[in-house]
Amino acid sequence: MTITASVAAAGAAVVVGCCIKRSISEHRKDPEEAQEKRKESPRGEAVSSNPTHSTLLSDDLGSLGASNLTISGMDASGVLSMSSYQGDSMYSCDENQREEVVKVRSTEFGACSTRVFPEPQEKKDRKYEQLQAYSHLVPLSSVRATRLTSLSEANGHAKTHHIKNIHFLRHGEGTSNSAARIKGCSEYKSNEWLDARLTGLGKKQAGDIASYISKTSIHIDTVIVSPLRRATETGCIAWSARAAECKAPFIACELLRERAHGNPCDQRKSKHILQDEFPGVDYSLISETDPFEITPNKPGESWLDTAHRAKSFLDWLSTKPETDIAVVTHSAFLLTLFNLVLDVQEPALLEWFETGELRSVSLLFPNEMVEQNLKEGK
């Protein structure tokens, strides 16, 4: 099954029956209780024991600024290269309000840029409440998300599972995020932010993650990005240096799109425009026009539609030979993937991704699932 067919199938899929293995409400029984737990153990204090992650944060961590990076074409080896990126600078963060010494904080599963204006908790809680309607279907797939596995652990699962180490990154702050924060959420409906770009702050967040990655031993075989510009741009800034070292290609994948429910910022430009802007990214899986364009006769995605699309992405990913993969995508897609689709045993993985947040996990794909997907040509 092609990616285009998967996109169409994801929106039309019907749930015939699902095993009830866990409920979102089990992890969010009481918002006040959850808030107290966050106070007791603030996000960012936990340090990963996995040697893949850097556990010592120095004052110069994040010194790689995104404001002086440029995305150019492929080098002789076919790998995306970077040099002085100017980009658009409609937004410049007030440095008087941003005097962090350390640009990246360690988290339980990776790292997050400290240059974050946290999104309102009520906005996050509202999305969790909307997801509750589908909690009886959780998880929609048999793919398990765990902490990064050691070699011995991987060998222990080898007879029953295909294991892939996935580094999920949410894009940096986009122009639509900034406008909504300053003027209100109605800005998300403005055509001014069609296929939103990164703000100056968003570029710095991506640069912070690039610096973090440079201080780790993370290996990647490929970088898969949402074709929406704020995600592609984040991926190019954050992963290009490591991708060049690993000779890893950049691939745009429609299945990684943000939930499409009417916001212009979540509709993309035409393929030829994106190819001109990001010549080092492979757009061969992308159609010329936007298949998620909202029209009167074509309503947007429900949460369940997005969940089926996320499952289609896992099906497609399961058939790929690469085992170490960077994925750059969006908040609602990630929220849906971890809360409705994956079999997640770690409550921290169910939490909201902030802009510029990286989480590294191992995904365990049952062998029978992989064999079935290969047979069906997914």
Secondary structure, DSSP 8 states (H G I E B T S, - for coil): --HHHHHHHHHH-----------HHHH-S-HHHHHHHHHHS-TT-----STTS-----TTTT-S-GGG-EEEEE-TTS-EEEE------S----TTT---S-SEEEETTEEEES------HHHHHHHHHHHHTTGGG--SSS-EEES---HHHHHHHTTTEEEEEEEEEE---BHHHHHHHHH-GGGGG-GGGTT--B-HHHHHHHHHHHHHHHTS----SEEEE-SSHHHHHHHHHHHHHHHHHHT--EEE-GGG----SS-GGGS---HHHHHHH-TTEE-TTS-SS-TT--BTTB----HHHHHHHHHHHHHHHHT-S--EEEEEE-HHHHHHIIIIISEE--GGGGS---TTEEEEEEEEEEHHHHHHHHHHT-
